[in-house]
Amino acid sequence: MMPRKKRLAIIISIVTLMIILIVGILAFLYIKTDAFKTNETLFTKYFMQNFNIADTLLTDNSSQIQEVLDNNKYTSELTGKLEYTENIGTSDENQKNPVNDAQLKISSQTDKKNNYYYKDIKIVKEDENLIRAEYLNENKVYGIRLDGIKQFVSVDMDKINDNNAQENSELKNIDSLLTNVDIKGAITFTDEEKQTLQNTYLNIIKSSVSKDKYSKQANSIITVNNKSVTTNAYTITLTKEQYNNLIVKVLEQVSNDEIILSKIDNVENIIKEKYSSYDAEKSLREEFVEEINKEVEDIQNNNIGNDEVKITVYESKGKTTRTTIQTNTGKLNIDLYNNVIKFDNIEYSQTENEQIIQIEKKSSENEEDISIEYEKIEDNEITADVELKLNQKMENENIKNQIELSLKNDKYKTVLTIDDNIEIVDKFENQINIEDNNVELSSLDEDKTTTITNILLGNIQTQIQKFNDSVPLQNYVK
């Protein structure tokens, strides 16, 4: 027989192993599934997925294409065209509008590494130039050449003295105006900042909403993207006053949040750096805080009523599918599916009004597809329908950009299409250089500068009149 102590040791080992196994299974269930988690925890978990997915949709994934454009010479042939239709869907449907006969054509040569940019810009109708202008930038020299004028008229920024007249200061601002400004970089949040913001505002929600305000409904069926989806619904139910108090706490934190305020400071610093004439009585930070405080005051002055406000997150297979904010005056649905985020805002009044915004993004290493749609419905009638589609695709030495913007309602439809074909090259054929044929304004006296300026203005007015005679500007206003 096995000694008693040895048997006891084996039993203890088996029990210990079973305890470890059970603890491990429970830990796995807690971490990897929703088992044992409170409604409060689950609401927070799925509510925050809205921000994660939105961040993914808004992230720029075209860095490889941009890197190619930043580090290589390339040519571009861009064509833009409008198609305007009146009385759509009727026997009087009409596309006979002069705007449909005009085209925008831009031929470009670009070498960013050597600060060289050339564009030949035309508006044509039946192969006739209605408007034409050439733009050239070599380092700090900016020049234009108008149709019918043989020479470029240019300004050399390095030769403009800061102590000269005010107009010279204005000319220097051209350099800033035409230089890319990295606003996106100034307002980008680091992963650490995102986590800090998430923790800060989640703690506000947790401290402001008691646990009895949370509830769950299993097997809740909703329709998303025209398909029925079975979900778990986690809801916070608050009175109008409780909801407004929560919003006030969030806004008060925003007005003192250094992570957010520092981004506003970054933007203002860029503006000050780029535009020497920028002068404001108050900083952007101060104006931002003032607007937040006004909103808080407005909420507090109207914080009366016991109407219910429900915030519900619908989860399916571990992913947030919809978030709904519902009051007695309206409902906002935020749907997430297949790289799509859709906002559907419904207002209840004498008639039901609805506004829908949908953003869809598909991207890979060499291609990016973005679609943005906006629809406004009033009294069951579509009063506005706007759709923007952007596609950028790189194949070998070619990059193709396609943009389509359409605007329509029940009576008309306008579609703007832009095709931009880019080719990476080793060198430019027939490269235009500023010194070949140029009049530099910064080296002339005031009388000659005035004479040349008047010639340019007269040329521009002649071209605009020619364009207006062929394609009346009022048609574009219409």
VOZARO-806957 format. One line per 8 residues: number of its first residue (from 1); for each residue x, y, z of N, C-alpha, C. Coordinates in steps of 0.05 Angstrom, whole numbers. Layout:
<rs>
NUM	X Y Z X Y Z X Y Z  ...
</rs>
This chain:
<rs>
1	17 -24 0 0 0 0 17 25 0  6 47 -12 20 72 -13 20 85 14  42 95 23 43 109 50 23 131 51  11 135 75 -10 155 79 -1 183 71  23 191 79 34 217 73 36 222 43  44 201 28 47 203 -1 20 207 -14  0 191 -4 -27 193 -15 -38 221 -10  -33 231 14 -42 258 21 -30 279 3
9	-4 276 -3 10 295 -20 -1 294 -48  -8 270 -59 -19 268 -85 -47 281 -87  -63 276 -65 -90 288 -65 -88 318 -64  -70 329 -47 -66 358 -46 -58 369 -73  -40 354 -87 -30 363 -113 -53 364 -133  -70 343 -132 -92 342 -151 -112 364 -146  -118 369 -119 -137 390 -112 -125 417 -121  -99 421 -115 -86 446 -123 -88 450 -153
17	-82 429 -168 -83 430 -197 -111 437 -207  -132 425 -194 -160 431 -202 -167 460 -196  -157 470 -172 -163 498 -165 -150 517 -186  -124 511 -193 -110 527 -213 -125 527 -239  -134 503 -247 -149 499 -273 -175 515 -273  -190 513 -250 -215 527 -248 -211 557 -248  -191 567 -233 -184 595 -232 -176 605 -260  -160 588 -274 -152 595 -301 -175 597 -320
25	-194 578 -318 -218 579 -336 -235 604 -329  -238 610 -303 -254 633 -296 -241 659 -305  -214 660 -302 -199 683 -311 -202 687 -341  -200 665 -356 -204 666 -385 -232 675 -393  -252 665 -379 -279 673 -384 -283 702 -378  -270 712 -358 -274 740 -350 -260 759 -370  -235 751 -378 -220 768 -395 -229 767 -424  -234 742 -434 -240 738 -462 -270 739 -468
33	-287 736 -449 -316 736 -453 -329 756 -435  -356 758 -436 -370 776 -419 -381 763 -394  -373 738 -389 -383 723 -366 -374 737 -340  -392 739 -321 -387 750 -294 -383 781 -294  -384 794 -316 -380 823 -316 -407 837 -311  -405 859 -298 -429 874 -291 -440 890 -315  -465 897 -314 -477 913 -336 -462 940 -339  -453 951 -317 -438 976 -317 -412 972 -333
41	-397 950 -327 -372 945 -341 -377 940 -371  -398 925 -377 -403 918 -405 -413 942 -421  -429 959 -409 -438 983 -422 -413 1000 -430  -395 1003 -410 -371 1019 -415 -354 1007 -437  -350 981 -436 -334 966 -456 -343 971 -484  -369 968 -489 -380 970 -516 -385 998 -524  -390 1016 -505 -393 1044 -512 -366 1055 -523  -344 1047 -511 -318 1057 -519 -309 1047 -546
49	-321 1025 -555 -314 1015 -582 -321 1035 -604  -341 1052 -599 -348 1072 -618 -324 1089 -625  -308 1097 -605 -286 1115 -609 -263 1100 -623  -259 1074 -616 -238 1059 -629 -242 1055 -658  -267 1049 -666 -274 1045 -694 -273 1071 -709  -284 1092 -697 -283 1119 -710 -254 1127 -715  -236 1122 -696 -208 1129 -699 -196 1114 -722  -203 1088 -725 -193 1072 -747 -202 1083 -774
57	-228 1091 -776 -239 1101 -801 -225 1128 -809  -218 1144 -789 -207 1170 -795 -177 1170 -797  -164 1148 -792 -135 1146 -794 -127 1145 -824  -106 1161 -830 -96 1162 -858 -77 1138 -863  -85 1120 -881 -69 1096 -886 -53 1099 -913  -54 1122 -925 -41 1126 -951 -12 1135 -949  2 1128 -927 28 1138 -922 48 1129 -943  45 1104 -953 64 1094 -973 62 1110 -999
65	37 1115 -1008 33 1131 -1032 44 1159 -1028  39 1171 -1004 49 1198 -999 79 1198 -998  91 1177 -988 121 1176 -987 132 1176 -1016  119 1161 -1034 128 1161 -1062 126 1189 -1074  104 1203 -1069 100 1230 -1080 120 1250 -1068  127 1246 -1042 146 1264 -1029 174 1261 -1038  181 1237 -1048 209 1231 -1054 216 1227 -1083  197 1232 -1101 201 1228 -1129 190 1251 -1146
73	201 1255 -1170 189 1273 -1189 165 1260 -1201  144 1276 -1207 121 1264 -1220 106 1285 -1237  93 1275 -1257 75 1292 -1273 46 1285 -1267  28 1303 -1273 0 1298 -1267 -17 1310 -1289  -37 1296 -1298 -57 1305 -1317 -85 1303 -1303  -96 1326 -1296 -121 1326 -1281 -143 1338 -1299  -166 1324 -1298 -190 1333 -1313 -214 1335 -1294  -228 1357 -1295 -252 1360 -1279 -275 1368 -1296
81	-299 1357 -1290 -322 1362 -1306 -347 1362 -1289  -366 1380 -1296 -392 1382 -1283 -413 1370 -1301  -433 1356 -1289 -456 1347 -1304 -481 1355 -1288  -496 1373 -1299 -519 1384 -1285 -545 1375 -1300  -564 1365 -1284 -589 1355 -1295 -613 1368 -1281  -632 1379 -1296 -656 1390 -1284 -679 1372 -1288  -699 1374 -1270 -724 1359 -1272 -719 1329 -1275  -702 1319 -1257 -695 1290 -1260 -719 1272 -1255
89	-719 1251 -1271 -741 1231 -1268 -767 1239 -1280  -767 1261 -1296 -792 1270 -1309 -789 1271 -1339  -811 1276 -1353 -809 1279 -1382 -794 1304 -1391  -791 1323 -1372 -776 1348 -1378 -747 1347 -1370  -737 1323 -1364 -709 1321 -1356 -690 1333 -1376  -672 1350 -1366 -656 1366 -1384 -627 1368 -1375  -608 1362 -1394 -580 1364 -1388 -567 1386 -1406  -583 1401 -1420 -573 1421 -1439 -566 1447 -1424
97	-545 1446 -1409 -536 1469 -1394 -507 1474 -1402  -499 1499 -1407 -471 1506 -1415 -450 1495 -1397  -456 1492 -1371 -435 1483 -1352 -426 1454 -1359  -444 1439 -1372 -437 1412 -1379 -416 1410 -1402  -412 1433 -1416 -394 1433 -1439 -366 1442 -1431  -362 1453 -1407 -336 1463 -1399 -321 1442 -1383  -294 1443 -1385 -277 1425 -1370 -254 1440 -1358  -246 1430 -1334 -221 1440 -1321 -199 1421 -1328
105	-176 1431 -1337 -153 1415 -1343 -128 1427 -1330  -114 1411 -1315 -89 1420 -1302 -67 1400 -1308  -46 1410 -1321 -22 1394 -1325 0 1403 -1305  12 1384 -1291 30 1392 -1270 57 1377 -1272  78 1390 -1262 104 1378 -1257 111 1384 -1228  118 1364 -1213 123 1368 -1184 149 1353 -1176  166 1367 -1161 190 1356 -1149 193 1368 -1121  180 1355 -1102 179 1367 -1075 207 1369 -1062
113	224 1349 -1067 250 1350 -1055 267 1374 -1063  262 1384 -1087 276 1407 -1097 259 1432 -1099  236 1431 -1085 218 1455 -1084 211 1466 -1111  202 1448 -1129 195 1456 -1156 166 1447 -1161  149 1467 -1169 121 1462 -1174 112 1478 -1198  101 1464 -1219 91 1478 -1242 63 1468 -1249  45 1487 -1256 18 1479 -1263 9 1496 -1287  -2 1483 -1307 -15 1496 -1330 -45 1491 -1327
121	-60 1513 -1319 -88 1511 -1312 -106 1522 -1334  -125 1506 -1343 -142 1515 -1365 -171 1508 -1358  -190 1525 -1367 -218 1518 -1369 -224 1519 -1399  -232 1497 -1410 -236 1494 -1439 -265 1487 -1446  -273 1495 -1470 -298 1487 -1481 -294 1481 -1511  -300 1456 -1518 -296 1448 -1546 -267 1455 -1555  -248 1448 -1539 -219 1451 -1544 -210 1481 -1546  -228 1499 -1538 -220 1528 -1538 -215 1536 -1509
129	-192 1550 -1504 -186 1559 -1478 -204 1583 -1470  -220 1580 -1450 -236 1602 -1440 -220 1618 -1419  -205 1603 -1403 -187 1615 -1383 -162 1598 -1382  -139 1612 -1381 -114 1597 -1378 -94 1613 -1361  -80 1599 -1343 -59 1612 -1328 -39 1590 -1320  -14 1599 -1320 8 1581 -1311 19 1590 -1284  24 1571 -1267 35 1577 -1240 62 1563 -1237  82 1576 -1227 108 1564 -1224 120 1573 -1197
137	130 1553 -1182 144 1559 -1157 171 1544 -1157  192 1559 -1157 219 1548 -1154 231 1559 -1129  235 1542 -1109 245 1550 -1083 227 1573 -1072  238 1597 -1069 223 1619 -1057 212 1638 -1078  214 1631 -1104 205 1648 -1125 177 1637 -1135  158 1656 -1135 131 1649 -1143 123 1665 -1168  114 1652 -1189 108 1666 -1213 82 1657 -1226  69 1675 -1241 45 1668 -1257 49 1679 -1285
145	37 1664 -1304 37 1674 -1332 9 1670 -1343  -3 1692 -1351 -31 1691 -1361 -32 1687 -1391  -55 1677 -1401 -58 1672 -1429 -54 1697 -1445  -37 1695 -1466 -31 1718 -1483 -8 1735 -1474  3 1729 -1451 27 1744 -1440 50 1724 -1441  73 1733 -1453 95 1714 -1458 112 1709 -1433  113 1729 -1415 131 1727 -1392 117 1720 -1366  131 1705 -1349 122 1702 -1321 126 1728 -1306
153	108 1733 -1289 111 1755 -1270 114 1742 -1242  136 1748 -1229 143 1733 -1205 151 1751 -1181  152 1739 -1158 161 1751 -1134 181 1733 -1120  204 1744 -1113 225 1728 -1099 222 1735 -1069  213 1716 -1053 208 1721 -1025 234 1728 -1010  257 1717 -1019 282 1723 -1004 291 1752 -1008  280 1765 -1029 288 1793 -1034 268 1813 -1022  248 1804 -1009 229 1822 -997 238 1829 -968
161	241 1854 -963 251 1863 -937 227 1866 -917  231 1855 -893 210 1856 -873 203 1885 -866  222 1903 -870 218 1931 -862 204 1948 -883  198 1935 -906 185 1950 -928 156 1955 -922  142 1965 -941 114 1973 -938 97 1948 -932  72 1954 -923 54 1932 -915 49 1912 -937  49 1922 -962 42 1904 -984 64 1882 -987  89 1889 -980 110 1869 -980 105 1847 -960
169	95 1856 -936 88 1836 -916 66 1818 -925  47 1829 -940 26 1812 -951 37 1792 -971  57 1802 -988 69 1783 -1007 83 1761 -994  97 1767 -971 111 1746 -957 92 1724 -947  67 1732 -941 48 1713 -932 39 1693 -953  45 1700 -979 40 1681 -1000 56 1655 -996  80 1659 -987 98 1636 -982 85 1617 -962  74 1628 -940 60 1612 -920 35 1600 -930
177	20 1615 -946 -6 1606 -957 -2 1581 -974  20 1581 -990 24 1559 -1009 41 1536 -997  49 1539 -972 64 1518 -959 45 1500 -943  49 1474 -946 32 1455 -931 34 1460 -901  11 1461 -888 10 1464 -859 1 1438 -846  16 1427 -828 10 1401 -816 -8 1405 -792  -33 1413 -797 -53 1415 -776 -59 1388 -764  -60 1368 -781 -66 1341 -771 -46 1332 -750
185	-20 1337 -756 0 1329 -737 -2 1343 -710  -12 1368 -712 -15 1384 -687 -37 1374 -669  -57 1362 -680 -80 1353 -664 -81 1323 -660  -61 1308 -670 -60 1279 -667 -55 1272 -637  -70 1253 -627 -66 1244 -599 -48 1219 -599  -30 1218 -580 -13 1194 -577 -30 1172 -563  -20 1148 -564 -35 1125 -551 -38 1130 -521  -17 1142 -509 -18 1148 -481 -39 1169 -475
193	-40 1189 -492 -60 1210 -488 -88 1199 -492  -92 1182 -511 -118 1170 -516 -127 1154 -491  -108 1138 -480 -115 1122 -456 -122 1140 -433  -106 1162 -429 -112 1180 -407 -139 1193 -411  -146 1202 -435 -172 1214 -440 -194 1194 -435  -190 1169 -444 -210 1148 -440 -216 1144 -410  -194 1141 -395 -197 1136 -366 -210 1160 -352  -203 1184 -360 -214 1208 -347 -244 1210 -351
201	-253 1206 -376 -281 1211 -381 -299 1187 -373  -286 1163 -373 -301 1140 -363 -305 1142 -333  -285 1153 -319 -288 1157 -290 -310 1177 -284  -313 1197 -301 -335 1217 -297 -362 1203 -299  -364 1186 -320 -390 1171 -324 -395 1153 -300  -375 1138 -292 -379 1119 -270 -386 1133 -243  -374 1155 -238 -379 1170 -213 -406 1184 -214  -417 1189 -238 -441 1205 -240 -466 1188 -244
209	-462 1162 -251 -485 1145 -257 -484 1121 -237  -505 1119 -221 -506 1097 -202 -512 1070 -216  -505 1048 -203 -507 1022 -216 -536 1014 -223  -555 1025 -207 -583 1017 -213 -593 1030 -238  -578 1048 -251 -587 1060 -276 -580 1043 -300  -564 1022 -296 -556 1004 -318 -575 980 -320  -580 972 -345 -596 948 -349 -587 933 -374  -597 909 -377 -589 892 -399 -614 878 -411
217	-614 877 -438 -635 861 -451 -622 842 -471  -624 817 -465 -612 797 -483 -630 792 -507  -618 782 -529 -632 774 -553 -649 797 -564  -638 821 -564 -652 844 -575 -645 845 -605  -666 844 -622 -663 843 -651 -665 872 -662  -645 881 -677 -646 907 -690 -639 903 -720  -645 923 -736 -639 922 -765 -616 941 -771  -594 929 -780 -570 945 -787 -563 938 -816
225	-559 958 -832 -552 954 -860 -572 935 -874  -597 939 -868 -620 923 -880 -619 894 -872  -605 887 -850 -604 860 -841 -611 858 -811  -626 837 -804 -633 833 -776 -609 822 -760  -603 834 -737 -580 826 -721 -590 821 -693  -583 798 -681 -589 792 -654 -567 802 -636  -574 819 -616 -554 832 -599 -561 830 -570  -541 837 -553 -546 843 -525 -546 874 -523
233	-567 884 -509 -570 913 -507 -564 922 -478  -545 940 -475 -538 951 -448 -546 980 -447  -562 988 -427 -574 1014 -427 -569 1029 -401  -564 1055 -404 -565 1074 -382 -591 1090 -385  -607 1091 -363 -631 1107 -364 -629 1130 -343  -631 1154 -353 -628 1178 -336 -651 1197 -341  -656 1214 -321 -674 1236 -326 -660 1258 -342  -675 1276 -353 -662 1298 -368 -643 1313 -350
241	-650 1317 -325 -633 1332 -307 -607 1316 -301  -609 1290 -297 -586 1274 -291 -567 1273 -316  -580 1271 -339 -564 1270 -364 -549 1297 -368  -564 1319 -364 -551 1345 -368 -529 1350 -348  -533 1341 -323 -512 1343 -303 -487 1328 -311  -491 1305 -324 -468 1289 -334 -454 1304 -356  -469 1315 -375 -457 1330 -397 -442 1354 -386  -453 1368 -366 -439 1391 -354 -412 1383 -343
249	-412 1360 -328 -386 1351 -317 -366 1345 -338  -375 1333 -360 -357 1326 -382 -346 1352 -395  -364 1372 -400 -355 1397 -412 -337 1412 -394  -342 1412 -368 -324 1426 -349 -296 1413 -349  -296 1387 -351 -270 1374 -353 -255 1381 -379  -270 1382 -401 -259 1390 -427 -246 1417 -425  -260 1436 -412 -250 1464 -410 -225 1466 -394  -218 1445 -379 -194 1446 -362 -174 1423 -370
257	-180 1409 -391 -164 1386 -399 -140 1395 -415  -116 1392 -403 -92 1402 -415 -85 1386 -441  -93 1361 -442 -87 1346 -466 -101 1358 -490  -127 1364 -486 -143 1377 -508 -134 1405 -513  -131 1421 -491 -124 1449 -494 -96 1452 -507  -78 1433 -502 -51 1435 -514 -53 1432 -545  -72 1416 -555 -75 1413 -584 -85 1440 -596  -102 1454 -582 -111 1480 -591 -88 1500 -592
265	-71 1498 -571 -47 1515 -571 -29 1509 -595  -26 1483 -601 -9 1475 -624 -19 1487 -650  -46 1487 -654 -57 1499 -678 -51 1528 -679  -55 1542 -657 -50 1571 -657 -20 1577 -662  -3 1561 -651 26 1566 -656 33 1563 -685  21 1543 -699 25 1540 -727 16 1564 -743  -8 1574 -735 -19 1598 -749 -1 1622 -745  9 1626 -721 27 1648 -715 53 1646 -731
273	63 1621 -733 88 1616 -747 85 1621 -777  62 1613 -788 58 1616 -817 49 1643 -826  34 1656 -809 22 1682 -816 30 1704 -797  50 1719 -805 61 1740 -787 41 1761 -780  21 1765 -798 1 1786 -793 -21 1777 -774  -20 1752 -765 -41 1741 -747 -41 1756 -721  -64 1768 -714 -65 1783 -689 -94 1780 -678  -96 1769 -654 -123 1764 -643 -123 1774 -614
281	-146 1785 -606 -148 1796 -579 -146 1773 -558  -158 1750 -565 -158 1727 -547 -145 1703 -561  -132 1687 -545 -121 1662 -556 -143 1643 -564  -136 1624 -581 -155 1603 -588 -164 1587 -564  -146 1583 -545 -152 1569 -520 -174 1584 -505  -170 1610 -502 -189 1626 -487 -217 1626 -501  -217 1628 -528 -242 1628 -542 -256 1601 -539  -240 1580 -540 -251 1553 -537 -264 1549 -510
289	-250 1557 -489 -260 1555 -462 -285 1571 -458  -286 1595 -470 -309 1613 -468 -334 1599 -480  -330 1587 -504 -352 1573 -517 -362 1550 -500  -344 1535 -488 -352 1513 -471 -368 1524 -447  -358 1545 -435 -372 1557 -412 -400 1567 -419  -403 1578 -443 -429 1588 -452 -448 1564 -455  -438 1542 -466 -455 1518 -469 -463 1507 -442  -445 1507 -423 -451 1497 -396 -473 1515 -383
297	-470 1541 -386 -489 1560 -375 -517 1556 -388  -517 1552 -414 -543 1547 -428 -556 1522 -418  -541 1500 -414 -552 1475 -404 -564 1479 -376  -548 1492 -359 -557 1496 -331 -582 1514 -330  -585 1533 -348 -608 1550 -348 -634 1536 -358  -630 1514 -371 -653 1499 -382 -654 1471 -371  -642 1467 -348 -640 1439 -337 -665 1433 -320  -688 1432 -333 -713 1426 -318 -727 1404 -333
305	-738 1385 -317 -755 1364 -329 -745 1337 -321  -764 1318 -320 -758 1291 -313 -761 1272 -337  -761 1283 -361 -762 1266 -385 -738 1247 -385  -743 1223 -395 -722 1202 -395 -703 1206 -418  -678 1200 -413 -657 1199 -433 -645 1171 -431  -646 1156 -454 -635 1129 -454 -611 1128 -473  -589 1117 -463 -565 1112 -479 -561 1082 -480  -563 1070 -504 -562 1041 -506 -540 1033 -526
313	-524 1013 -518 -504 1001 -536 -513 973 -542  -513 966 -568 -521 939 -577 -496 925 -586  -492 901 -574 -468 885 -579 -475 859 -592  -460 851 -613 -464 825 -626 -437 812 -631  -433 789 -620 -408 773 -623 -384 789 -614  -387 804 -591 -365 818 -580 -358 845 -592  -375 854 -611 -370 879 -624 -394 897 -622  -389 923 -618 -411 943 -617 -423 946 -645
321	-449 943 -647 -463 945 -672 -478 972 -675  -489 981 -652 -504 1006 -653 -503 1019 -625  -502 1045 -625 -506 1061 -601 -529 1080 -606  -548 1081 -587 -571 1098 -590 -574 1117 -566  -578 1143 -572 -585 1163 -552 -613 1172 -558  -632 1167 -540 -660 1172 -545 -672 1190 -523  -686 1212 -532 -700 1230 -515 -729 1232 -524  -745 1248 -511 -772 1251 -520 -775 1269 -545
329	-752 1282 -552 -753 1300 -576 -738 1288 -600  -725 1266 -596 -710 1254 -619 -694 1230 -611  -680 1220 -632 -664 1196 -628 -640 1197 -647  -616 1190 -636 -592 1188 -652 -582 1159 -652  -580 1147 -676 -568 1120 -678 -540 1123 -690  -521 1109 -678 -494 1107 -690 -489 1078 -696  -489 1071 -722 -485 1043 -730 -456 1038 -739  -445 1015 -732 -418 1007 -739 -419 980 -753
337	-410 978 -778 -410 953 -792 -392 955 -817  -378 934 -823 -363 931 -848 -347 957 -856  -331 967 -837 -315 992 -842 -333 1016 -847  -357 1016 -836 -376 1038 -840 -384 1049 -813  -385 1075 -811 -398 1088 -788 -420 1106 -798  -444 1102 -787 -468 1116 -797 -482 1130 -774  -487 1156 -778 -502 1172 -759 -530 1177 -770  -550 1170 -755 -578 1174 -764 -592 1190 -742
345	-596 1216 -746 -608 1233 -726 -637 1240 -734  -656 1232 -716 -684 1236 -721 -695 1256 -701  -709 1276 -711 -721 1296 -693 -752 1294 -695  -764 1293 -671 -793 1291 -670 -805 1319 -666  -821 1328 -684 -836 1353 -681 -863 1349 -694  -874 1370 -707 -899 1367 -721 -896 1347 -744  -872 1347 -756 -865 1327 -776 -838 1314 -767  -833 1290 -777 -808 1277 -769 -787 1284 -789
353	-765 1296 -779 -743 1304 -795 -719 1286 -789  -703 1280 -810 -682 1261 -807 -657 1270 -822  -634 1266 -809 -608 1272 -823 -590 1247 -820  -579 1239 -842 -562 1215 -842 -535 1221 -853  -514 1214 -838 -486 1216 -848 -474 1188 -846  -461 1180 -869 -449 1154 -870 -421 1156 -881  -401 1145 -866 -373 1145 -875 -364 1116 -878  -353 1110 -901 -343 1083 -907 -314 1085 -917
361	-297 1068 -906 -269 1068 -914 -258 1040 -918  -246 1036 -941 -232 1011 -946 -204 1018 -955  -184 1006 -943 -157 1013 -950 -138 989 -949  -118 991 -966 -97 971 -966 -71 986 -970  -49 971 -975 -23 984 -977 -22 1003 -1001  -35 996 -1023 -32 1012 -1047 -59 1024 -1057  -79 1023 -1040 -105 1034 -1049 -121 1043 -1025  -136 1065 -1029 -154 1074 -1008 -180 1084 -1021
369	-202 1075 -1009 -229 1082 -1019 -244 1095 -996  -254 1118 -1000 -270 1132 -979 -296 1142 -992  -318 1137 -977 -344 1147 -986 -358 1161 -963  -367 1186 -968 -381 1201 -948 -408 1209 -959  -430 1202 -945 -457 1209 -955 -472 1225 -934  -488 1244 -944 -505 1260 -926 -533 1262 -939  -553 1256 -922 -581 1258 -932 -598 1272 -912  -615 1290 -921 -633 1304 -904 -662 1299 -914
377	-679 1291 -895 -706 1284 -902 -725 1301 -884  -743 1316 -897 -762 1333 -883 -790 1326 -893  -807 1319 -874 -835 1312 -881 -836 1291 -903  -819 1270 -900 -818 1247 -919 -808 1255 -947  -795 1277 -949 -784 1286 -975 -754 1291 -972  -738 1280 -991 -709 1284 -990 -703 1312 -1000  -694 1329 -982 -688 1357 -989 -658 1362 -995  -641 1343 -988 -613 1345 -994 -601 1317 -994
385	-585 1312 -1015 -571 1286 -1018 -544 1292 -1029  -523 1289 -1012 -496 1294 -1020 -479 1269 -1017  -462 1264 -1037 -445 1240 -1035 -417 1247 -1046  -397 1241 -1031 -369 1246 -1039 -354 1219 -1039  -342 1212 -1062 -326 1188 -1065 -298 1195 -1072  -279 1183 -1058 -251 1187 -1064 -237 1160 -1067  -221 1157 -1088 -206 1133 -1092 -178 1140 -1100  -158 1128 -1086 -130 1132 -1093 -117 1105 -1096
393	-105 1100 -1120 -94 1074 -1125 -66 1076 -1138  -47 1060 -1129 -20 1061 -1140 -14 1034 -1153  -5 1035 -1178 3 1012 -1193 30 1018 -1207  51 1004 -1199 77 1009 -1210 85 1038 -1208  89 1052 -1231 98 1080 -1231 74 1099 -1234  50 1089 -1231 27 1106 -1236 9 1107 -1211  -2 1131 -1206 -21 1135 -1184 -45 1148 -1196  -68 1138 -1190 -93 1149 -1201 -111 1158 -1178
401	-119 1184 -1179 -138 1195 -1160 -164 1200 -1174  -186 1191 -1162 -212 1196 -1173 -230 1208 -1151  -243 1230 -1157 -261 1243 -1138 -288 1247 -1152  -310 1240 -1138 -336 1246 -1149 -354 1258 -1127  -364 1281 -1133 -382 1295 -1114 -409 1299 -1127  -430 1289 -1115 -457 1292 -1126 -475 1306 -1106  -492 1324 -1116 -512 1338 -1100 -538 1336 -1114  -559 1328 -1100 -585 1325 -1113 -607 1327 -1093
409	-631 1333 -1104 -656 1331 -1089 -677 1320 -1108  -702 1326 -1103 -722 1314 -1121 -724 1328 -1148  -710 1351 -1151 -713 1366 -1176 -688 1367 -1193  -665 1367 -1180 -640 1369 -1196 -618 1351 -1186  -597 1348 -1202 -574 1332 -1194 -550 1344 -1208  -529 1348 -1191 -503 1358 -1202 -481 1339 -1194  -465 1331 -1213 -443 1312 -1208 -416 1325 -1217  -398 1328 -1199 -371 1337 -1206 -352 1313 -1205
417	-338 1308 -1227 -319 1286 -1228 -291 1297 -1233  -272 1287 -1219 -244 1295 -1222 -227 1270 -1225  -212 1268 -1247 -193 1246 -1252 -165 1258 -1253  -147 1248 -1236 -120 1258 -1235 -101 1234 -1239  -87 1234 -1262 -69 1212 -1268 -40 1221 -1264  -27 1208 -1245 0 1216 -1237 20 1195 -1247  42 1204 -1258 63 1186 -1267 90 1194 -1255  103 1175 -1242 130 1179 -1231 150 1179 -1253
425	168 1200 -1254 187 1203 -1276 215 1208 -1265  235 1202 -1282 263 1208 -1274 269 1237 -1279  258 1248 -1301 262 1276 -1307 238 1287 -1323  235 1313 -1322 212 1326 -1336 220 1332 -1365  202 1326 -1383 205 1335 -1411 195 1364 -1413  210 1381 -1427 202 1409 -1431 197 1423 -1404  216 1420 -1385 213 1432 -1359 214 1463 -1362  195 1476 -1348 194 1505 -1348 210 1516 -1325
433	228 1535 -1330 243 1548 -1309 238 1577 -1308  237 1588 -1284 229 1616 -1280 249 1635 -1293  274 1629 -1293 294 1648 -1304 294 1650 -1334  280 1631 -1348 280 1631 -1377 265 1655 -1389  243 1663 -1376 227 1685 -1387 211 1697 -1365  222 1718 -1352 210 1726 -1326 214 1755 -1321  194 1768 -1309 196 1795 -1298 191 1793 -1268  212 1802 -1253 210 1799 -1224 201 1825 -1212
441	178 1825 -1199 166 1850 -1188 184 1862 -1166  196 1845 -1150 211 1855 -1127 236 1870 -1135  244 1869 -1161 267 1884 -1170 260 1909 -1185  234 1915 -1188 225 1938 -1204 217 1961 -1185  217 1985 -1197 207 2008 -1181 177 2008 -1181  165 2025 -1165 136 2025 -1160 120 2030 -1186  129 2049 -1203 114 2055 -1227 111 2031 -1246  134 2017 -1250 133 1994 -1268 116 1971 -1256
449	118 1968 -1229 102 1948 -1216 73 1953 -1220  65 1979 -1217 37 1987 -1221 28 1981 -1250  45 1987 -1269 38 1983 -1297 33 1953 -1303  52 1937 -1293 49 1908 -1298 24 1897 -1284  19 1906 -1259 -4 1897 -1244 -30 1904 -1259  -31 1927 -1271 -55 1935 -1286 -58 1918 -1311  -36 1911 -1324 -37 1893 -1348 -49 1866 -1340  -39 1856 -1317 -49 1830 -1308 -79 1831 -1301
457	-87 1852 -1287 -115 1855 -1280 -133 1857 -1305  -123 1872 -1325 -138 1874 -1350 -141 1847 -1364  -119 1832 -1364 -120 1805 -1376 -139 1787 -1362  -139 1787 -1336 -157 1770 -1320 -186 1777 -1326  -192 1803 -1327 -219 1812 -1332 -229 1804 -1360  -211 1805 -1380 -217 1796 -1407 -223 1767 -1408  -207 1751 -1394 -211 1722 -1393 -238 1715 -1379  -244 1728 -1357 -268 1723 -1343 -293 1730 -1360
465	-291 1753 -1375 -313 1761 -1392 -317 1740 -1414  -295 1730 -1426 -296 1709 -1447 -310 1684 -1436  -302 1677 -1411 -314 1653 -1398 -344 1658 -1394  -351 1682 -1384 -379 1688 -1378 -396 1688 -1403  -385 1698 -1425 -400 1698 -1450 -406 1670 -1460  -388 1651 -1455 -391 1624 -1464 -406 1606 -1444  -400 1610 -1418 -413 1595 -1397 -420 1614 -1375  -444 1627 -1376 -451 1648 -1357 -448 1638 -1328
473	-435 1656 -1312 -430 1648 -1284 -455 1643 -1268  -478 1655 -1277 -503 1651 -1263 -512 1622 -1264  -502 1608 -1285 -509 1579 -1287 -496 1563 -1264  -472 1571 -1256 -458 1557 -1234 -472 1564 -1208  -481 1589 -1205 -496 1597 -1181 -521 1580 -1179  -535 1576 -1201 -559 1561 -1202 -554 1532 -1193
</rs>
